[in-house]
Amino acid sequence: MSPLLRYVLVLFAVIGTVTILALGSSLFILLFVAGIFSFLLLPFCRKLERWGSPLWLAAAVSCLLLLLIFIGLISFLGWQYAHFGTDLPALQQALLEHINNGQTYLEQRFNVPRGQQADWLNKELSALAESGGAMAMSLFTATGTALATAVIVPIVTFFLLLLKGRFRVFFSKLPSNADGAILRVVNNIAMLSRQWLKGVLTVVLFLAILNSIGFLALGLEYAILLGVTAAILNVVPYVGPWLGAIIPALIALLTKDSAMYVLGVAGVIAITQFLDNNFFTPKVVGSSVKLNPLASIIALIAWGSIWGLMGLILAIPITGMMKLVFDEIPTLQPWGFLLGEEEKWPRKDRHKLSLSLAGDQEKRTVN
């Protein structure tokens, strides 16, 4: 096969795959999320089976536990936000007072008439409303899709656990599983999924505790709600940490009489983000996926453009699973090496490797 024909076939395969993933995003996201949760619950389900429970009961109890945790989290956030909603009129009044004070300062300091300020503010608010409306609609659609998916996820997870034995037999009967490669990849993917999800939940828990402690130390209202919200938003790359910082800073500005509280909120977020970026995520989450930073950034952009918000959240584990597959297939191993982290060779091994490469180069030169 000529290189040009091979390139054309690979290009068509990539375009077809991306098109299928985009058109069937709801189904693929559902299956992927349910698969991750089934891998997470698999050890607990097996433990229940060893204790004498039938498979259907062990799978049902495992999924019920997952559902109870999800309902508990939603109930807590809903209760907190309901209390927050009762104070919205006071916050709105405080916002109007800050805007009025700002207009007075601009008029006295820079001789900008209030009418001119109002015209500029109305123009900017209109532009913001147009762009924000589309953003809000997409966010509402994504939230609705996520909630609809969340309802179905425990059901799909239950059947995945119920049919785990059948899936194992299916993979073992595939013609390409002569040396057990497929089962080995599936087991590695299951381990990666468990480690990644546990790592994400651990990081969210740590950040929620640290943010809440920091906001409580500042005497900020709704400290626990804001701390938990900032920790959950941190799961979304790029956008999440900014939203997690803007919301408590705005609350501090509206409820406190000094701008120093805003700086305090910024300090809390900066410290927690420093700990997250340098200790929590690399050690707890990054060690399970083993992707280099460039591959992670490209994965976030690619999957975010295909699946939107859910693509950003799932980009890292999906790419990590792709790397596991690449590492197992000889013709794709260079791509797996390209996605992986840089190996830190010991000094003596680096010296041996340099001598070996130099010797090979010398032999090629002589020949």
ZALO-226661 format. One record per atom (N, C-alpha, C, O, CB): x, y, z. Coordinates in steps of 0.1 Angstrom, whole numbers, plus 5000, padded with zeros to 4 digits. Atoms other than C-alpha are relative to their C-alpha. Glycine has a CB too. Layout:
<pts>
XYZ
...
</pts>
This chain:
<pts>
500949885000
500050005000
500950125000
501850145008
499050005012
499249885001
501450344990
499850095012
498750095018
499650074987
500249914988
502050605017
498950104998
498250135008
501350085002
501149905002
499550845001
498749935002
497849995009
500150054985
501350074997
496750585001
499849975014
498749995020
500049874992
500150024985
497550495037
499650135007
498850135016
501349955005
500349874994
497450865046
498550034998
497850085007
500950114995
501449975003
494050905029
499149915008
498149965013
499749984985
500850094992
492650605046
500050035015
498950035021
500449854999
499949964986
493850715080
499250135002
498550155012
501550025005
500749874999
492451065074
498549985000
497850045008
500450094988
501450035000
489050925065
499549935012
498449955017
499649914988
500350074988
489150695095
499850105012
498950095020
501049905004
500149904990
489850995118
498850094999
498150115009
501350095000
501249915002
487151215102
498749925004
497849975010
499950054986
501150084996
484650925105
499849985014
498749995020
500049874992
500150024985
485450855141
499650135007
498750125016
501449965005
500349874994
485251225151
498550034997
497850075006
500850114995
501449975003
481851255133
499149915008
498149965013
499849984985
500850094992
480450945150
500050045014
498950045021
500549864998
499949964986
481651065184
499250135002
498550145013
501450025004
500849874999
480051415178
498549974999
497850025007
500550104990
501450025002
476751285165
499449915011
498349935015
499849934987
500550094989
476451015192
500550045014
500749955022
500349864997
499349964988
477851225220
499249965013
499849915022
500150155000
500850044988
474951155244
500149865004
500349825016
498550034998
499850144998
475250785240
501449965005
501549895015
499649924988
498750034997
478950775242
500450055014
501149985022
501050054990
499749944986
479151005273
499349915010
499949885021
499550145001
500850094991
476450785290
500849875002
501049835014
498649974995
499350134999
478350465283
501450025007
501849935015
500249934986
498749984994
481750615293
499950035015
500649975023
500750114993
500149974986
480550755326
499549885007
500049855018
499050125002
500450124994
478650445334
501149895001
501249825011
498849944993
498950104999
481750235326
501050045011
501549955017
500750004986
499149964989
483950445349
499449965014
500149915022
500250154999
500650034987
481450405378
499949855002
500149805013
498650065000
500150154998
481050025371
501449955004
501549865012
499649944987
498750044996
484849995373
500350045014
501049965021
501150064990
499849954986
484850195405
499349905010
499849875021
499550145002
500850084991
482149975421
500349854998
499849775007
498550024997
499850145002
483449645407
500649935012
500249825016
500949984988
499550074988
485649565438
499049985011
498949875017
501250075005
501050014989
482749635462
499049894996
498549825004
499350135002
501050105005
480349425440
500649865002
499949775006
499750024986
499450134998
482849135441
500149965014
500049845018
501450004993
499950034986
483249165478
498649955005
498649865013
500550125008
501450044996
479449135483
499849864995
499149785001
499050094994
500150145006
479548825460
500749905009
500249795012
500449994986
499250094991
482248665482
499349985013
499549885020
501450055002
500750014988
480048735512
498749914999
498049905008
499750135006
501250095003
477348515496
498850074993
497850004991
499549955013
501149935007
475148775479
500049964985
501049944979
500150155001
500150035015
473848685444
500450124992
500550234997
498549964997
499549895009
475148885415
499150114999
499550234999
500449944987
501049905002
471949075409
499950095012
499850215011
498749954996
500149924987
471749185446
501350085002
501250205006
499749905012
498749924998
475449285448
500150124990
500550224994
501249904997
500049895009
475049495416
499050105004
499350225003
499749954986
501049904996
471849655429
500450085012
500250205012
498749935003
499649934988
473349735463
501150104996
501150225001
500549905011
498949915004
476449885446
499550134993
499950244996
501049934991
500649895007
474350105423
499250095009
499150215008
499249964988
500849924990
472050205452
500950095008
500650205011
499249905009
499149924993
475050325471
500550124992
500650234998
501349915004
499749895009
476150535442
498950104999
499250224999
500449954986
501249915001
472650675438
499850085013
499550205012
498849924997
500249934988
472450765475
501050115002
500750225007
500149905012
499049904999
475750945474
499750124991
499850244995
501449954997
500349905009
474651145444
498850085005
498850215004
499749954986
501249934995
471251235459
500450085012
499950195014
498949905004
499649934988
472951335492
500750134996
500550235002
500949925008
499349885004
475251575474
499150104994
499250224996
501149964989
501049915006
472451725453
499150065010
498850185010
499249934989
500949954989
470251765484
500750105008
500250215012
499549895009
499249914992
473051935503
500250134993
499950244998
501449955004
499849885008
473752185475
498750074998
498650194999
500649964986
501349935002
470052245469
499550075013
499050185012
499049894996
500449944987
469452315506
500850135002
500350235007
500249915012
499149884998
472452555507
499650114990
499550234994
501449964998
500349905010
471452735475
498650065003
498350175000
500049944986
501349954996
467852765487
500150115011
499450215011
499049895005
499749904990
469152945518
500650134994
500350244998
500849945011
499349895007
471353155495
499050094992
499150214992
501149954991
500949935008
468353245474
499150105008
498650205003
499149914993
500849914992
466453405503
500850145002
500150245006
499749945014
499249884998
469353665506
500350074987
501050174987
501249975007
499749945013
469353755469
499650154999
500350234994
499449924989
500449855000
467354085473
501050095007
501350205002
498650015006
499049924993
469854205499
501350024992
501950124992
500349955013
498850005008
472754115476
499850094988
500750164984
500449864996
500349915011
471054295447
500150145004
500650234997
498649964994
499949864996
470654605467
501450045003
501850165000
499250015013
498649974998
474254595478
500850024987
501650114986
500749895008
499349985013
475354555441
499650144994
500550204989
499549894991
500449875006
473254865431
500750115008
501150215002
498550015002
499349904993
474855065459
501550014996
502050124995
500049975015
498650005005
478354965447
500150074986
501050144984
500649865000
500049945013
477455065412
499850155001
500550234994
498949944991
500249854998
476155405424
501250065005
501650175001
498850025010
498849944995
479255465444
501150014990
501950104989
500649915012
499050005011
481455375414
499750114990
500650184985
500049874993
500449905009
479455615392
500450145006
500950234999
498650004997
499649874993
479955895418
501550025000
501950144997
499550005014
498649995000
483655825420
500550054986
501350134985
500749875004
499649965014
484055845382
499650144996
500450214989
499449904990
500449865003
482056165380
500850105007
501250215001
498550025004
499249904992
484056345407
501549994996
502150094996
499849975015
498650015002
487456205398
500450034986
501450094983
500449865004
499649995014
487456195360
499050094992
499150104980
500149864994
500949915007
484556435352
499249934989
498949984978
500750124994
500850075010
482556165334
498650015004
498249955015
500549854999
501449984996
478856255335
499349865002
499649764995
499250084990
500750124997
476455995349
499249954987
499149834985
499050025011
500750045012
474455995316
500949934991
500549834985
499450134993
499050075009
477555905296
500349865006
500549764999
501250084998
499750124993
478355635322
498849904998
499049784995
500350015014
501250095002
474755495319
499949954986
499649844984
498850085004
500150045014
474855495281
501149884998
500849784991
500350114991
499050105002
478155305282
499749875007
499949765001
501450055005
500450124992
476955065309
498949924993
498949804992
499650045014
501150065007
473754995290
500449934987
500049824984
498950104997
499550065012
475654925258
500849875003
500649774996
500950104993
499250124996
478054685275
499149895006
499349775003
501150045010
500950104994
475254515294
499249934989
498949814989
499050065010
500750065011
473354465261
500849904993
500449794989
499550114990
499150105006
476354305245
500349885008
500349775003
501450074997
499850114991
476954095275
498849915001
498949795002
500350055014
501250084999
473353985276
499849924987
499449804988
498750095001
500050085012
473553875239
500949885001
500549774998
500350094988
499150114999
476653675244
499749905012
499849785011
501450055001
500350084988
475653565279
498749914998
498649815004
499850095012
501250085002
472253445267
500349874993
499849774996
499050094992
499650135007
473753205242
500849915009
500649795009
500850044988
499250084990
476253095269
499149935010
499249815013
501050085007
500950064990
473453045294
499149894994
498949795001
499150115006
500850105006
471352855269
500849874998
500349765001
499550054986
499250125001
474252625261
500349935013
500349815014
501350034993
499850064987
474952585298
498849935005
498949825012
500550115010
501250064996
471352515305
499849864993
499349774999
498850094998
500250125008
471252255277
501049895006
500649785007
500250034986
499050104995
474452095290
499649955014
499849835017
501450065001
500550044986
473052095326
498949904999
498849805006
499750125008
501150095002
469851935314
500449874995
499949765000
499050064991
499550135006
471651675294
500849925011
500649805012
501050024989
499350064989
473951605324
499049945010
499349825015
500950105007
501050054990
470951565348
499349884994
499049785001
499050105004
500750125006
469151335323
500949884999
500549775002
499550044986
499050105000
472351135319
500249945014
500349825016
501350044994
499850054986
472751115357
498949915005
499249825013
500150125009
501150094996
469350955360
500249864995
499849765001
498750064996
499850135007
470250675335
501249935004
501349815003
499950024985
498750064997
473850625347
499949885010
500549785007
500950105005
500150114991
472950405377
499449874994
499849764997
499250035013
500650115007
470750185355
500949934991
501149814991
498750044992
499050065009
473350135329
501249935008
501749835004
500650104990
499050064992
475950075356
499649875006
500449785007
500450105011
500550134995
473749805371
500249894990
500649784994
498650025005
500050115010
473549615339
501549974996
501849854993
499250044987
498650035003
477349655332
500649915011
501349825008
500850135000
499550084989
478049505367
499349864999
499949765001
499650065013
500750135001
475349235361
500649914989
500649794990
498550024997
499550075012
476949135327
501550005000
502149974989
499450064987
498649995000
480549165338
500749874996
501749874988
500650045013
499550135004
481148785334
499949984985
500849934979
499449905007
500250025014
479648785299
501050094992
501550044982
498650044996
499049915008
481849085288
501449935001
502149944991
500050145007
498750064999
484948895301
500149894990
501149874983
500349955014
500050115009
484048585281
500050064985
500750004977
498849915002
500049945014
483348805250
501450054996
501850024985
499050125000
498749955003
486748975252
501049884998
501949894990
500550095011
499150125001
488448635257
499849924987
500849864983
499949915012
500250075012
486848495226
500350074987
500350024976
498549964999
499649925011
487948775203
501249944993
502149905001
500250145003
498850065007
490448645176
501350075004
502450015004
499850014985
498849934997
492948915185
500549995015
501450055019
499950154997
499750014986
493048805222
500849875002
500749815013
498850005008
499350134999
495348505215
501050005012
501149905019
500749974987
499149994989
497948625240
499450075012
500250115021
501350074995
500649934989
495448785264
500250155000
500050215010
500549955012
499749865001
496249135251
498750085004
498850185011
500550044987
501349924998
492549255251
499650005015
499350105020
498949954991
500450004986
491849135286
501050085009
500650145019
500049855005
499049934993
495049285298
499850154999
499950235008
501549974994
500449865002
494049625283
498850045008
498850145014
499850034985
501249974993
490649605298
500250015015
499750105022
498949894997
499750004986
492049525332
500850135004
500650195014
500849885004
499349874998
494449825329
499150124999
499350215007
501150014989
500949895001
491650055318
499150005013
498850115018
499149984988
500850004988
489549935348
500850065012
500350145020
499649865004
499249944989
492450015372
500250154998
500150225008
501449935000
499949855003
493050355355
498850075004
498850185010
500450024986
501349934997
489350445358
499850015015
499450125020
498949924994
500250004985
489250355395
501050105006
500650185014
500249875006
499049914994
492450545403
499750154996
499850245004
501449974995
500349865005
491350855382
498850055008
498950165013
499850004985
501249954994
487850875397
500350025015
499850125021
498949914998
499749994986
489150815433
500950135002
500750205011
500749885005
499149884999
491851085427
499250134998
499450225006
501149994989
500849885002
489351335414
499150035012
499050145017
499149994987
500949994988
486951275443
500950055012
500450135021
499349885003
499249964989
489851305468
500550144999
500550215009
501349915000
499649865002
491051635452
498850095003
499050195010
500550024986
501149924997
487551775454
499750015015
499450125020
498749944992
500250004986
487251675490
501050095007
500750175016
500049865006
499049914994
490551835499
499850144998
499950235007
501449954995
500349865003
489752155481
498850055007
498850175011
499950014985
501249954993
486252175496
500450035015
499950135020
498949894999
499649984986
487752145531
500950125001
500750215010
500749885006
499149884999
490552395525
499450134997
499550235003
501249984991
500749885004
488352645507
499150045011
499050165015
499249984987
500949974990
485752625534
500750055013
500250155019
499149885004
499249954988
488352665562
500450154997
500350235006
501249915003
499549865004
489752975544
498950105000
499150215006
500750004987
501249905001
486353135538
499450025014
499050135017
499049954991
500549984986
485253065574
501050095008
500550175016
499949865007
499149914993
488453225587
499950154996
500150235004
501549954997
500249865005
487653535566
498650055005
498350175004
500050014985
501349964996
484153535581
499050034989
498150104990
500050135009
500949995012
482553505547
498749935001
498749815006
500849964987
501350074999
478853425545
500049894989
500749904979
498950114998
500150115009
477953105528
501449934997
501649894986
499350044987
498650055002
481552985534
500049864995
500849834986
500850025013
500050145003
480852615532
499549984986
500049904978
499249915010
500650025014
478652645501
501050054990
501149984979
498750094999
499149945010
481152865483
501349914999
501849894988
500550145004
498850095000
484052625493
499749884992
500549834984
500449975014
500350125008
482252315480
499850034986
500249954977
498749945007
500349965014
481052495449
501350024992
501549974981
499250134999
498749975006
484652615441
500749874998
501449854987
500850095008
499350135002
485952255446
499449924989
500149864982
500049925014
500750085011
483352105423
500350064987
500649994977
498550005002
499749945013
483952365396
501449984996
501749994984
499750155002
498650025003
487652295398
500249874991
501249864985
500849985013
500050125009
486851965380
500150044986
500749974977
498849915003
500049955014
486252165348
501350084998
501550185004
498750104998
498749945003
489652255334
499850154995
498850174988
500949924990
500049865005
490452625326
498950095006
499250185014
499950004985
501149914996
487052775333
499649985015
499350085022
498749974992
500450034987
486252605366
500750085011
500050145019
500149865003
499349924990
488952755388
499750155000
499650215011
501549984999
500349865001
488153105375
498650035006
498450125014
500050054986
501349984995
484453065383
500049985015
499350055023
499049904994
499950024986
485352925417
500650115008
500450125020
500849875002
499449894994
487353235424
499150134999
499050215009
501350034994
500849885002
484953495410
498850015009
498450115014
499550014985
501250004992
481853385429
500250045014
499550135019
499349864999
499849964986
483253405464
500550155001
500350225011
500949915007
499549865000
485053735455
498950104999
498950205006
501050024989
501249915002
481753885444
499250005013
498750115017
499249954988
500750004987
480053775476
500750085011
500150155018
499849855005
499249924990
482853925497
499950144997
499850225007
501549965000
500149865003
482554245478
498650065004
498550175008
500250024985
501449954997
478754265484
499749995014
498850075019
499149924992
500450024986
478654145520
501050065010
500650075022
499849865003
499049944990
481754305535
500350154996
500050194985
501449924999
499849855002
482654675539
501550034997
501850154997
499650075013
498649985004
486354635529
500449924989
500049804988
500949985013
499550085012
488054535497
501149905004
501449814996
500650104990
499050104995
490654345518
499449865001
500249774999
500550055014
500650135000
488154065521
500149934986
500349814985
498650005004
499950065013
488254025483
501449954998
501649854992
499750114989
498650055001
492054005485
500249875008
501049795004
501050115005
499950134992
491653745512
499549884993
500049774993
499350025013
500650115008
489353535490
501049964989
501249844986
498750054994
499050035010
491953565462
501249935006
501749844999
500550134993
498950074994
494653455486
499649865003
500549775001
500450075013
500450134997
492653155497
500049914987
500549804987
498650005007
500150085013
491953045461
501449984994
501749874989
499150084990
498750015005
495553115451
500849895007
501549815001
500850135001
499350104993
496852895479
499549864997
500349774995
499950035015
500650135003
494452605472
500449964986
500649844984
498550015002
499750045014
495152625435
501549964999
501949874991
499750124991
498650045000
498952615442
500249865005
500949784999
500850105009
499950134995
498552315463
499449894991
499949784989
499249995014
500650095009
496252155438
500949974988
501149864984
498650054995
499250025012
498452215408
501349945002
501949884993
500250144993
498750054998
501652115424
500149885009
501149815009
500850115007
499950124991
500751845449
498849914998
499049794995
500050055014
501250095000
497151715448
499849934986
499949814985
498750085003
500350055013
496451675411
501249924994
500949804989
499650104990
498950095005
499951555400
500249875007
500549775001
501350085000
499750124992
500351315429
498849905000
498949784999
500450035014
501250094997
496751185433
499349964986
499049854985
499050085008
500750035013
495251215397
501049974989
500949874982
499150124996
499050025011
498251255374
500749875000
501149824989
500950125000
499250135000
500050945386
499249894994
499849794990
500449975014
500850115006
497150725374
499950014985
499849914978
498650005006
500249985014
496850875339
501450004992
501449944982
499350134997
498750005006
500550935331
500050064986
500550004977
500649865000
499949925013
500151195303
500950125002
500950185013
498550044995
499249884999
502551465295
499250134999
498150124994
501250004990
500949885000
501351825298
499550044986
498450084985
500850125005
500549975014
501251885260
498949914995
497949964990
501249994990
501150095004
499151575254
498750035008
497750025002
500549865003
501249964992
496851685282
499350124995
498150134994
500450025015
500649875006
496352035267
499349974987
498250014985
501150114999
500650035013
495751895232
498749925002
497749934995
501049934991
501150084997
493351635247
498850085004
497750065000
500349895010
501149914995
491351905265
499450084989
498150094988
500550095011
500549925011
491052115234
499249914990
498149954986
501150074992
500750085010
490051825211
498749945006
497749954999
501049884997
501250054995
487551655234
499050115004
497850085003
500349915012
500949894997
486151985245
499350054988
498150094988
500750125006
500649965012
485452075209
499049904995
498049934988
501050034989
500950105005
483751745203
498849985010
497649985005
500749864999
501050034990
481751695236
499750125009
498950105018
500349885008
500349884992
481752045251
500549985014
501649945017
498550025000
499650004986
481752065289
500449865005
501449845011
498950065008
499750134996
481651695294
501349954994
502049865000
498849904996
498850045007
484451655269
501250055008
502249985009
500150054986
498949944992
486651885291
500249915012
501349895016
499750145004
499950084987
485851675322
500649864997
501449815005
498649995007
499650145003
486451335305
501249994991
501649884988
498849934994
498950005010
489351435282
501249925006
501749844998
500450144997
498850074995
492151315305
499849855002
500749784997
500350065014
500150154999
490750965314
499949944986
500449834984
498949965009
500250065013
489750905278
501449994993
501749884987
499150084991
498750015006
493250995265
500949905007
501749845001
500650145000
499250094993
494850795292
499649854996
500549774995
499850015015
500450145005
492750485281
500649984986
501049874983
498549995000
499450015013
493850555245
501549975001
502049884993
499850134992
498650034999
497450555256
500249855004
501249794999
500750095011
499950154996
496950205273
499849914987
500549814986
499049975010
500350085012
495550075240
501250014990
501749924985
498850054992
498849985009
498450235220
501249925005
502049864997
500350154999
498850074994
501050085244
499949854997
500949784997
500150025014
500150145002
499649735237
500149964985
500449844982
498649955005
499950035014
499549755199
501450044994
501750164995
498850074992
498749975004
503049735184
500150124990
501050204991
500749884993
499949895010
502349965154
499650145006
499950245000
499149974988
500449884994
500850225177
500850045013
500550145019
498550005004
499249974988
503450215205
500750135000
500850205010
501049895002
499449875001
505250525192
499150115005
499550215011
500550034986
501049904996
502050725197
499749995015
499650105022
498749984993
500150014986
501650585232
501250065007
501150135018
499949865004
498849934995
505250695239
499950154999
500350225009
501349954993
500249865002
504451035225
499150075010
499350185015
499650044986
501049954990
501451075249
500550005014
500050075023
498749934998
499650034986
503250955280
500950105006
501450194999
500649875001
499149924993
505251125306
501549974996
501849864992
499849995015
498550025002
509051175302
500549915011
500449945023
500750144999
499450094990
510850895319
501350065006
502150124999
500449864993
498849944993
513351015345
501049895003
500949815012
499550065014
499050104999
516350795340
501050035011
501450155013
500849994987
498949974990
518850755369
501350044992
501550014980
500349875008
498849945007
522150925362
500949894994
501449914983
500950085011
499150115006
524150595357
499349944987
500049914978
500349905010
500750055012
521450475333
500050094988
500250054977
498549965003
499949915010
521450795314
501450004993
501650014981
499850155005
498750015006
525250765310
500249874991
500849884981
501049995012
499950125009
524950405297
499250024987
499649974977
499449885008
500849985012
522150515273
500850094991
500750064979
498750065004
499249915009
524350795260
501149934993
501449954981
500650125008
499050085006
527250555255
499549914989
500149894979
500849935010
500650095010
524950315237
499750074987
499950024976
498849935006
500449925012
523550575214
501350054992
501350054980
499250125004
498849955007
527050715207
500749884992
501249904981
501050055010
499550125006
528250355199
499349974987
499949944977
500149885009
500850025012
525350305175
500350104989
500450064977
498550005004
499749905010
526050635158
501349984994
501550004982
499950145007
498650025006
529750545154
499949884990
500649894980
501049975012
500150125009
528850205139
499450054986
499850004976
499249895006
500749965012
526450375114
501050094991
500950084979
498750085003
499149925007
529150625105
501149924993
501449954981
500750105009
499050095006
531750355099
499449924988
500149914977
500649905010
500650075011
529350155077
499750094989
499250044978
498849935005
</pts>
